[in-house]
Amino acid sequence: MSLMVVRIRFAKGPVVNRKRKPDEGLANLAMAVAALLTPAAVMALVLGVWRIAAGLKLTSSFYIASGPFSDWRLWLGAAALLQLCSHFLNRYGKSKHTAAS
C-alpha cells in the first residue's frame, strides 16, 4: 500500500489593513439608516395614495379624518423626502467604503 502526499499551496492574498478608518463606523450607520428609510417612504406613499383614493370615494374612508395628517400632500411629500434622504445617506456610506487594492 502506497501513500500519496498532497500539498496544497495557497497564493498570497491582498494585504489586509486592520486599522479602521475614522468615518467607517459612521458610514455603516448611514447605510443602515438608509436601508430603513426606503420602507418608511413606501409606507408614506401608500398612505398618500390611500388618502387620494378615499377622497375620490374609491376606497373606504381614510383613518385620519381631520388634522394635518389627513392631507395627501403631506404623505406624498414625506415619502419623497424620506426617499431623498435614503439616497443621500447611501451615497455617503458608499463613498466612505473604498475598494481594497
PAZALUM-421922 format. One record per residue (C-alpha): residue in three letters; x, y, z. Coordinates in steps of 0.25 Angstrom, whole numbers, padded with zeros to 4 digits, always signed. Layout:
REM PAZALUM-421922
ALAXYZ ...
***
This chain:
REM PAZALUM-421922
MET+0000+0000+0000 SER+0006+0013-0004 LEU+0002+0027+0002 MET+0001+0039-0006 VAL+0004+0052+0000 VAL-0004+0064-0006 ARG+0002+0078-0003 ILE-0008+0090-0005 ARG-0001+0103-0007 PHE-0009+0116-0005 ALA-0006+0128-0013 LYS-0003+0141-0005 GLY-0015+0149-0004 PRO-0016+0164-0002 VAL-0011+0171+0010 VAL-0022+0174+0020 ASN-0021+0187+0027 ARG-0026+0185+0041 LYS-0027+0199+0044 ARG-0041+0205+0043 LYS-0043+0218+0036 PRO-0049+0229+0045 ASP-0062+0230+0037 GLU-0064+0215+0034 GLY-0074+0213+0046 LEU-0082+0226+0042 ALA-0083+0221+0028 ASN-0088+0207+0033 LEU-0098+0215+0041 ALA-0102+0224+0030 MET-0105+0211+0021 ALA-0113+0204+0032 VAL-0122+0216+0033 ALA-0123+0218+0018 ALA-0128+0203+0018 LEU-0139+0206+0028 LEU-0143+0219+0021 THR-0148+0213+0008 PRO-0159+0204+0014 ALA-0163+0216+0022 ALA-0164+0224+0009 VAL-0172+0213+0003 MET-0182+0213+0015 ALA-0184+0228+0014 LEU-0186+0227-0001 VAL-0197+0216+0001 LEU-0204+0225+0012 GLY-0203+0237+0002 VAL-0210+0229-0009 TRP-0220+0223+0000 ARG-0224+0237+0004 ILE-0225+0241-0010 ALA-0234+0229-0013 ALA-0242+0232-0001 GLY-0245+0246-0006 LEU-0249+0240-0019 LYS-0258+0230-0012 LEU-0251+0218-0018 THR-0247+0212-0004 SER-0253+0213+0010 SER-0251+0226+0018 PHE-0237+0229+0022 TYR-0234+0226+0036 ILE-0229+0240+0040 ALA-0241+0249+0038 SER-0236+0262+0041 GLY-0223+0270+0044 PRO-0210+0272+0037 PHE-0208+0257+0035 SER-0221+0255+0027 ASP-0215+0263+0015 TRP-0210+0254+0004 ARG-0199+0265+0000 LEU-0193+0263+0014 TRP-0192+0248+0012 LEU-0186+0249-0002 GLY-0176+0260+0002 ALA-0172+0251+0013 ALA-0170+0239+0004 ALA-0161+0248-0005 LEU-0153+0254+0006 LEU-0151+0240+0012 GLN-0146+0234-0001 LEU-0137+0246-0004 CYS-0131+0245+0010 SER-0129+0230+0008 HIS-0122+0233-0006 PHE-0112+0243+0000 LEU-0109+0234+0012 ASN-0106+0222+0003 ARG-0097+0231-0006 TYR-0090+0236+0007 GLY-0088+0222+0012 LYS-0083+0216-0001 SER-0073+0227-0003 LYS-0066+0224+0010 HIS-0065+0209+0006 THR-0053+0209-0004 ALA-0049+0197-0011 ALA-0037+0190-0006 SER-0026+0190-0016 
***
